[in-house]
Amino acid sequence: MEKFIVPGSVALRLQFEESGDISLLQLSSILYDLTLLHDCIALTTISKYKEYKFSQHFWYREGRPLNPEHMLYVKKISHKSPITLVTAITVTAVAIGIPWVMLQAIDKIRNWKLNREKLELEVKNLKLNNKQLYIENAKSKVDLESKLSERKAMETFLRITERIEKYKAPVIDAKFYVIGEDENDLPNPPQNKEAV
């Protein structure tokens, strides 16, 4: 089996607000909608998928024909309160500029209480294979809103963000970072002082 999370992949760690008990349905919905968000972005911005037509099939489990190197992967999930999810964006998707486009998408989710300036700085400072990854080039090439309009995917994107905004546990912290050689290279999320 081919491994897609390799050094140079980019992780996006999301920490959710503490909200008491979360049902399995709520958790699976969060994971599925984050997958839909990523897939909508990938299908919209990666030229390989320019013939893909957004329809009701997009919402089906097998309705998005992404190659494995363009999929979003789980690096780590912590079920302790608060829930922390670490996803991984493959090196191939990083080179295309997916982290920058994900940042634009995250910025559209109104109830996520994030430091957006910090996130933008993290994306700009990503390093790939010890060389500066020039996100500015990807930024100038990939404007999310124009791509969504061009591909007739804006309605799908807005529906996904509306679904994500309805969760009772919004994201309160997010961090982009490059995955290194060490499998245990995950930065620790900020600690909640009350949860000692």
Sequence and secondary structure as in RCSB ss.txt:
>XXXX:A:sequence
MEKFIVPGSVALRLQFEESGDISLLQLSSILYDLTLLHDCIALTTISKYKEYKFSQHFWYREGRPLNPEHMLYVK
KISHKSPITLVTAITVTAVAIGIPWVMLQAIDKIRNWKLNREKLELEVKNLKLNNKQLYIENAKSKVDLESKLSE
RKAMETFLRITERIEKYKAPVIDAKFYVIGEDENDLPNPPQNKEAV
>XXXX:A:secstr
      TT EEEEEEE   S   HHHHHHHHHHHHHHHHHHHHHH GGGTT   SGGGGSTT     GGGSEEEE
EEE SSS EEEEEE HHHHHHTHHHHHHHHHHT TT    HHHHHHHHHT EETTEE  HHHHHHH  HHHHHHH
TT HHHHHHHHHHHHT SS EEEEEEEE  SSTT        TT  
